[in-house]
Structure formats: C-alpha cells, structure tokens
Amino acid sequence: MKREINPFDYAGDIMKALPRGILLTSEAEDCVNAMTIGWGTIGIEWNVPIFVAYVRTSRFTYELIERTGEFTICAPHGELSQTAAKALALCGTKSGRDMDKIAKAGLHLVEPEIVRPPAIKEFPLTLECRVVFSQLQPIKEITGKFSKFYMPNTAHSEPHVAYYGEILKAYIVED
C-alpha cells in the first residue's frame, strides 16, 4: 500500500538522510539497479517539484538513466533498519554491472506508479522522477575545496552529471 504525500512536507527528512545515504533506483531492459547517493537536493524549478541527483559518468546507474530518462529516489522514513543500513553499504560500494544488488541486499521492490524504476520497501519515502534536464559538470571549472572530489587516475576522476528529475509522484510505502 502507498500513501501519497506532498514531497515538500518530507523534504527535510530527505535532506537529513542524504549525508548517510539514500537509494536511487534505475531500470532498463528489466535490469533494476540501486545506488547509494549522498548528494542531491529537492526544490522547485520551472514551477515544478524537482529532485536533482548527481551520478558519475562511470557508474552503471548513469548508463541506465541515460537509456530511460527516469529514476526513483528511495529514502528511509523513521529508524534505519539493519537491512537498510547494510543495503546502503553494499549499494555504495558494488556495481550493478557485476551483481544484482537488490537481491544481494535482501531488498523488496515495489511497483512504481508512473516511471519504470521501482520503489524499495525498506526505503519507503519515494519520489518517482523523470529527467527534464541534465548537465555534465566540467571538472576543470570546479575549483577550491571542491576539486578534491576529482582525483586524477582514480575511481573519483570521472565527472558527475546533474540529473534534474521532475517529481511525478511522491508516496510512502506502507505495510
């Protein structure tokens, strides 16, 4: 069961959860992937509710979003369960190219309402998003203390794409 919500009533909860991680799900050709994200923001742009997610170009999630133009934001609501905490660790360190992270983490998918990527029961605060704009972040223009996030010849040398996702549906998955 899903309880529809106004995403801005829960924006504070999402922003508080981001530093420890929330999940972004993507899906293409029947492959569902979840990736832990710690960067993002929720707001209004072009008079519509938007969630901006940042994904490195080297990530499998990037490939899936590029194919479908959709993603789902799944955040905890209330206390973080042990399963959810372990899922954040797994989904933040392993690639969906190499394994089915959903199955390995013991997560349960919930059918989406509008977009292709599903919700996740263990992260019930859900935003279904469709990309309306994306922007590759030019590394050479990132200066000062933020340049440390791009270390040459490492896994952190690839730029991020900022995906502006229109929030088409927002709800909390309930038992």
Salt bridges, closest charged atoms under 4 A:
GLU4 OE1 - LYS169 NZ 3.36
GLU27 OE1 - ARG116 NE 2.69
GLU29 OE1 - ARG67 NH1 2.64
GLU63 OE1 - ARG67 NH2 3.72
GLU63 OE2 - ARG97 NH2 2.65
GLU70 OE2 - ARG130 NH2 2.93
GLU113 OE2 - LYS2 NZ 2.77
GLU122 OE2 - HIS108 ND1 2.44
GLU174 OE2 - ARG3 NE 2.75
ASP175 OD1 - LYS121 NZ 3.44
